[in-house]
Structures are given as structure tokens and as C-alpha cells.
């Protein structure tokens, strides 16, 4: 990726923003923004066994409550920060958001790894908090860049590719992280967790480099198209009252996103351990099966985006995806069917829904595309409630002293 970035920096001054290939070059680097951060996001899920290990006094020995708090604090911070981030991006521009929020991802992943290094759970929580501040907000900028360059053209296809690249990070995490950790540092859960988390921080650093290239190409392209002054003028007119311009359709889409993703994120967070406990698969195999949701979205998202662009019918597709996702949880909870079957099924419905539900871009006034963060906020609303309910019930058994020891 470093070689590709350096090559494009050399040839970029010769590229014409009016040509179709220019927006696809931007799309490539825009997709690369979140590869590392999505790899890091679900690392606790893959390393859950090592994080909760208590074989010797040197292990982290996290409780189930502490583990789930790593996701809950990320989700709460993510949900709240994107509201502020949307307004900031509309006011200050894409470049500001790209650099700031990609840096927050690098910093958060490094602090999280530092907390694991010193065995400090509060520092680990702080790292996830910082990481949540950056990652969700970075997605807002990513979507804003895609919307500017692809709206009215291949918008769903562009969102399909960004989702696919993000899920590539998640898929590689589920496929290789546990094997990588056990191969390099066998028999030492603490070392496996620490060194693997630092490796994830390096990947977030590559995302920061991609942010620099995306910002350069975006600014240069807008200047060539004569849109810079227009964009700045629009930024001066943005204010909080713009949310009252949103239509009823926008709010209905936001609610749909909230309820659908309420079934996705909590499920993926605990699926690996659930499969290990119920079906008796190894930790490695359980992680690979749980990653099937992201495997499917990695493969299918671009094709789903292409079909949505061609077929439309977004409302009907949203309804079908929600209805078809419901049986997945019943199959896993009450039957002995191999878990890979319902998880792949869930991956298909998630792939279509994730691309299709980006249709909220079409319901927004042109001046306030950063306020799309409200829809992203709704995506995380259900996740914290699910996890904190679990945390509260466990806290009643073990108490705050055990939680933050």
C-alpha cells in the first residue's frame, strides 16, 4: 500500500478530475481509510479467550463484564461523537475530518495496546473510547467523500466497495489474528494479546497515510471542478437548525438502520464465544465461523451496490432484509443446525441492507451532508443498551471493585 500511495502522489498532479477514472482513484484510497480501523475494532472478539484467561498471574484475566464494556464504551462514544463530527465536517471540510479522525483511530488503538501492555483495564477503556471517537466519525467523512463524487452516478456501488474494504479488515482479523498470535507467541495469552494489538495499531497508521492521499485528491479535484468556493460558501451557512429540514423519510430510514444494526453488532461481538460454548468448536474455528457475516459482505457488497443502483426499490429491499434476518437468531438459539448456515444467511441479508440503507443520502439537503452522522448515530443506539444491560446484570454479581480492579 505504501508503494501505491507514493506512486499516486507522483502521478496525481497530471490527473483530470473531470474524467471518470479520477473519482474511482479517490474511491480506492477512500476505501483504504477504514481497513485498519475495522481490523482493530473486532480484535477483542477474536482474542476474547486470551483476554479472559487466568492461567497464571501475568494474564489480563478480564471478566465477562469488562470484556463487554470494551464494546459498550466504543459504541456509546461512537454514537455520541458522530453527532458532533457531522457538524464539524460540514463546517471545516473533508480534509480536516480525514486527518483528525484517522489520527484518533491510530491514537486510540495505541492507547488500548498500551493498557494491555501494562495490564491496566482503565487505560484499555480509555483507548477504546478514543478509538470510538475516531472510527465512527471517520466513516462520516468517508461517506461524505463518496457522496460528493458519486451521487447521481454509481453511489450504491461506491458504498458497496467501501463496505467491502472495511469488511476485508474484519474478515482478515477473524481469519488470521488468532492463528498469527498463537503461531508467534505460543502458550502465553498475555503476550499474544499485547503484540497483536500493537500490530493492529500499525494498520491504523496505514489508514492515516491513506487519509492524507484522499484529502489531497479531494481538494485538488474540487479545485479543478471549480467547487471549492461553492463548498466554502455552503459551509458558512450550515447550522444546527438544519436538522429541521430533514424529511420524514429520512427519520424512518434512520430508525430502520437503528433496529437492523441492533441485531448485527452485538451478535458479532459475542458470536465467537457463543459458538465455542454451544457447539464445542475450537476457539480458532469459532472465530472463523463468526466472521462469516463479514465474509459474505466482503464478497457480495460491491455486487449488491451495483444491483441497487440498477434496480432501485430500496424500501422493499429494506423490508425484506429485516424480515429475512429474524430467523437467524432462532435457528442459532433453538436448533442444532450447523452455525455456519444461519451465519452465512445473515451475511447475505446484512450485505444487501448495509448498501441499500445508504439511501438516506438521497433524503438530505445538499448543504448538510455531514449531518448524515445522525443516521450513523442511530446505527449504534441499540448496541450500547444491549451490552450495558448485560454489564449491569453481571455487575450486580461482582461489583464495581471487581469490574475496575
C-alpha positions in Angstrom: 0.0 0.0 0.0 2.9 2.4 0.7 4.3 1.8 -2.8 0.8 2.5 -4.3 0.4 5.7 -2.2 3.9 7.0 -3.3 3.1 6.2 -7.0 -0.2 8.1 -7.0 1.4 11.1 -5.3 3.7 11.3 -8.3 1.1 10.9 -11.0 -1.8 12.8 -9.2 -0.8 16.3 -10.5 -1.4 15.1 -14.0 -4.9 13.6 -13.4 -8.0 15.3 -14.6 -10.8 15.5 -12.1 -13.4 15.8 -14.9 -12.6 12.2 -16.1 -14.5 9.3 -14.7 -11.3 7.5 -13.6 -10.5 10.3 -11.1 -13.4 9.5 -8.8 -12.5 5.8 -8.8 -8.9 6.7 -7.8 -10.4 8.7 -4.9 -12.7 5.7 -4.1 -9.7 3.4 -3.8 -7.9 5.5 -1.2 -11.2 6.4 0.5 -11.9 2.7 0.9 -8.4 2.1 2.4 -9.2 4.6 5.2 -11.1 2.2 7.4 -9.3 -1.1 6.6 -7.0 -0.9 9.6 -9.6 0.5 12.0 -12.1 -2.2 11.2 -9.4 -4.8 11.7 -8.7 -3.4 15.1 -12.4 -2.9 16.1 -13.2 -6.7 16.4 -9.8 -7.8 17.7 -11.2 -8.2 21.2 -13.8 -10.7 19.8 -11.0 -12.9 18.4 -8.8 -12.5 21.4 -11.6 -12.9 24.0 -10.3 -16.3 25.3 -6.8 -14.9 25.8 -8.1 -11.7 27.4 -10.2 -13.7 29.9 -7.5 -16.3 30.5 -6.5 -16.7 34.2 -3.9 -19.5 33.8 -1.2 -17.5 35.6 -0.8 -14.2 37.5 0.6 -12.5 34.4 -2.6 -12.9 32.3 -5.1 -10.0 31.8 -7.9 -12.1 33.3 -10.7 -9.8 32.2 -14.2 -10.7 33.4 -17.1 -11.0 31.0 -18.3 -7.7 32.2 -15.0 -6.0 31.4 -14.8 -7.6 28.0 -18.3 -6.4 27.0 -17.5 -2.9 28.3 -14.8 -2.7 25.7 -17.5 -2.8 23.1 -20.1 -0.7 25.1 -17.8 2.3 25.6 -16.8 2.2 22.0 -20.4 2.2 20.9 -21.5 4.9 23.2 -18.6 7.2 22.3 -19.1 6.4 18.6 -22.8 7.2 18.8 -22.4 10.5 20.6 -19.3 11.7 18.7 -20.6 11.3 15.2 -23.3 13.9 16.0 -20.6 16.5 16.7 -18.4 15.2 13.9 -21.1 15.7 11.3 -21.4 19.4 12.2 -17.7 19.9 12.3 -17.1 18.3 8.9 -19.8 20.4 7.3 -18.2 23.5 8.8 -14.5 22.7 8.4 -14.4 20.4 5.4 -13.3 16.9 4.5 -9.6 17.3 4.9 -10.0 18.4 8.5 -12.1 15.4 9.3 -9.9 12.9 7.4 -6.7 13.9 9.3 -8.3 14.4 12.7 -10.4 11.2 12.9 -7.8 8.9 11.3 -5.3 10.2 13.8 -7.8 9.4 16.6 -8.0 5.8 15.4 -4.2 5.5 15.5 -4.0 7.1 18.9 -6.9 5.0 20.4 -5.6 1.7 19.1 -2.1 2.6 20.5 -3.5 3.5 23.9 -5.6 0.3 24.0 -2.5 -1.7 23.3 -0.6 0.3 25.9 -3.2 -0.6 28.5 -2.9 -4.3 27.7 0.9 -4.0 27.9 0.7 -2.7 31.5 -2.4 -4.7 32.5 -4.5 -1.6 33.2 -8.1 -2.0 32.3 -9.0 1.7 32.8 -6.3 2.6 30.2 -7.7 -0.1 27.8 -11.1 1.5 28.2 -9.6 4.9 27.5 -8.1 3.6 24.3 -11.4 2.2 23.2 -13.1 5.5 24.0 -10.6 7.4 21.8 -10.8 4.8 19.1 -14.6 5.1 19.1 -14.3 8.9 18.8 -12.3 8.5 15.6 -13.7 5.4 13.8 -17.4 6.3 13.5 -16.6 9.9 12.6 -14.1 8.7 10.0 -16.9 6.8 8.4 -18.9 10.0 8.2 -16.1 11.7 6.3 -15.7 8.6 4.1 -19.4 8.6 3.2 -19.3 12.4 2.6 -16.4 12.0 0.1 -18.2 9.1 -1.7 -21.4 11.1 -1.8 -19.8 14.2 -3.4 -18.0 12.2 -6.1 -20.7 9.5 -6.9 -24.1 11.0 -6.1 -26.3 10.6 -9.2 -23.8 8.1 -10.7 -22.7 4.9 -9.0 -23.4 5.8 -5.4 -24.6 2.4 -4.1 -21.6 0.7 -5.9 -19.2 3.1 -4.2 -20.8 2.3 -0.8 -20.5 -1.3 -1.7 -16.8 -1.0 -2.3 -16.2 1.0 0.9 -18.1 -1.6 2.9 -16.2 -4.4 1.2 -12.8 -2.9 2.1 -13.9 -2.3 5.6 -15.1 -5.8 6.0 -11.9 -7.1 4.4 -10.2 -5.8 7.6 -12.8 -7.6 9.8 -12.5 -10.8 7.8 -8.7 -10.9 8.0 -9.0 -10.3 11.7 -11.3 -13.3 12.2 -9.2 -15.5 9.8 -5.6 -14.8 10.8 -5.4 -12.9 14.1 -5.8 -15.9 16.5 -3.5 -18.1 14.3 -1.0 -15.3 14.0 -0.9 -14.8 17.7 -0.7 -18.5 18.7 2.0 -19.2 16.0 4.3 -16.4 17.0 3.8 -16.5 20.8 2.5 -20.0 21.7 1.4 -20.7 25.3 1.4 -17.1 26.5 -2.0 -15.4 26.3 -0.8 -12.1 27.7 2.0 -11.7 25.1 -0.4 -12.8 22.3 -2.9 -10.0 23.2 -0.3 -7.3 23.6 1.7 -7.9 20.5 -1.3 -8.5 18.3 -2.9 -5.2 19.5 0.3 -3.3 18.6 0.2 -4.9 15.1 -3.3 -3.5 14.7 -2.1 0.0 15.6 0.4 -0.2 12.7 -2.5 -1.0 10.3 -4.4 2.1 11.6 -1.3 4.1 10.7 -1.6 3.0 7.1 -5.1 4.3 7.2 -3.8 7.6 8.3 -1.5 7.7 5.3 -4.5 6.9 3.0 -6.3 9.8 4.7 -3.6 12.1 3.5 -3.8 11.0 -0.1 -7.6 11.1 -0.1 -7.6 14.7 1.3 -5.1 15.8 -1.4 -7.1 14.2 -4.2 -10.4 15.5 -2.9 -9.1 19.1 -2.5 -7.4 19.1 -5.9 -10.4 17.6 -7.6 -12.8 20.2 -6.2 -10.4 23.0 -7.2 -10.4 21.6 -10.8 -14.1 21.4 -10.9 -14.5 24.9 -9.5 -16.4 23.7 -6.5 -14.1 25.0 -3.7 -15.7 28.4 -3.3 -19.1 26.9 -3.5 -18.3 24.4 -0.8 -16.9 27.0 1.5 -19.9 29.2 1.0 -22.2 26.3 1.9 -20.1 25.6 5.0 -20.7 29.1 6.3 -24.4 28.6 6.0 -24.6 25.3 8.0 -26.1 25.5 11.4 -27.8 23.2 13.9 -31.2 24.2 12.8 -30.6 22.3 9.5 -31.8 19.1 11.1 -35.3 20.5 10.9 -35.0 20.4 7.1 -34.9 16.6 7.1 -37.9 14.8 5.8 -40.0 12.2 7.5 -38.5 9.6 5.1 -35.0 10.4 6.5 -36.1 9.7 10.0 -37.8 6.5 9.1 -34.6 5.3 7.4 -32.6 6.3 10.5 -35.0 4.2 12.7 -34.6 1.2 10.3 -30.9 1.5 10.5 -31.0 1.6 14.3 -33.2 -1.6 14.6 -31.3 -3.6 12.0 -27.8 -2.9 13.3 -29.0 -3.6 16.8 -29.1 -7.2 15.7 -25.7 -7.1 13.9 -23.1 -5.5 16.1 -24.0 -7.2 19.5 -24.3 -10.6 17.7 -20.8 -10.3 16.1 -19.3 -9.1 19.3 -20.2 -12.3 21.2 -20.8 -14.8 18.4 -17.3 -16.4 18.6 -17.7 -17.3 22.3 -21.3 -18.4 21.8 -20.3 -20.8 19.0 -17.4 -22.2 21.1 -19.6 -22.8 24.1 -22.7 -24.2 22.4 -21.2 -26.2 19.5 -17.9 -27.2 21.0 -15.7 -25.9 18.2 -12.2 -24.8 18.8 -11.5 -21.1 19.5 -9.9 -20.7 16.1 -12.7 -22.4 14.3 -15.4 -20.4 16.2 -13.7 -17.2 15.2 -13.7 -18.2 11.6 -17.4 -19.2 11.7 -18.4 -15.9 13.5 -16.6 -14.0 10.8 -18.9 -15.5 8.1 -21.1 -12.4 8.4 -18.3 -10.2 7.2 -17.0 -12.8 4.7 -20.3 -12.6 2.8 -20.4 -8.8 2.9 -16.8 -8.7 1.7 -17.7 -10.7 -1.4 -21.3 -9.5 -2.0 -21.3 -5.8 -1.1 -20.0 -4.4 -4.5 -22.4 -6.6 -6.4 -25.3 -5.7 -4.2 -24.4 -2.0 -4.7 -24.4 -2.4 -8.4 -27.8 -4.1 -8.3 -29.3 -1.5 -6.0 -28.1 1.2 -8.4 -29.8 -0.5 -11.3 -33.0 -1.8 -9.6 -33.9 0.8 -7.0 -36.8 -0.4 -4.9 -34.9 0.4 -1.7 -37.8 0.4 0.6 -38.9 -3.1 -0.4 -35.3 -4.3 -0.1 -35.0 -2.8 3.4 -38.2 -4.6 4.5 -37.1 -8.0 3.0 -33.7 -7.8 4.6 -35.1 -7.1 8.1 -37.7 -9.9 7.8 -35.2 -12.5 6.5 -32.7 -11.7 9.3 -35.2 -12.6 12.1 -35.0 -16.5 11.7 -31.2 -16.4 12.1 -31.3 -15.9 15.9 -34.0 -18.5 16.4 -32.0 -21.1 14.5 -28.9 -20.5 16.5 -30.7 -20.4 19.8 -33.1 -23.4 19.5 -31.7 -25.8 16.8 -28.6 -27.9 16.3 -28.1 -26.8 12.7 -24.5 -26.1 11.8 -24.0 -22.4 12.8 -22.2 -21.6 9.5 -25.5 -21.9 7.6 -27.5 -19.2 9.5 -24.4 -17.0 9.8 -23.9 -17.0 6.1 -27.6 -16.4 5.6 -27.2 -13.4 8.0 -24.2 -12.2 5.9 -26.3 -12.1 2.8 -29.1 -10.0 4.4 -26.5 -7.8 6.0 -24.7 -7.2 2.7 -27.9 -6.1 0.9 -29.1 -4.0 3.9 -25.8 -2.2 4.5 -25.6 -1.0 0.9 -29.3 -0.4 0.5 -29.8 1.6 3.7 -27.3 4.2 2.5 -30.3 5.6 0.6 -30.6 8.2 3.3 -28.1 10.3 1.2 -31.0 11.0 -1.2 -33.3 12.3 1.5 -30.9 15.1 2.7 -30.4 18.7 1.6 -27.2 19.3 -0.3 -25.7 21.7 2.3 -25.7 19.3 5.2 -24.2 16.0 4.0 -22.1 15.8 7.2 -25.3 15.6 9.2 -25.7 12.1 7.7 -24.0 11.3 11.0 -27.4 11.3 12.6 -28.2 8.2 10.7 -24.9 6.7 11.7 -25.7 7.7 15.3 -28.9 5.7 15.1 -26.9 2.7 13.9 -25.2 2.5 17.3 -28.1 3.3 19.6 -29.2 -0.3 20.2 -25.7 -1.7 20.7 -24.8 0.1 23.9 -28.2 -0.7 25.5 -27.7 -4.4 24.8 -24.2 -4.6 26.2 -24.8 -2.3 29.2 -27.9 -4.4 30.2 -25.5 -7.4 30.3 -22.9 -5.4 32.2 -25.4 -4.2 34.8 -26.6 -7.8 35.4 -23.1 -9.0 35.9 -22.1 -6.0 38.0 -24.8 -6.9 40.5 -23.0 -10.2 41.0 -19.4 -9.0 41.1 -19.5 -5.3 42.0 -17.6 -2.3 40.8 -14.4 -3.2 42.6 -14.1 -6.4 40.6 -15.0 -4.5 37.4 -12.2 -1.9 37.6 -9.6 -3.9 39.5 
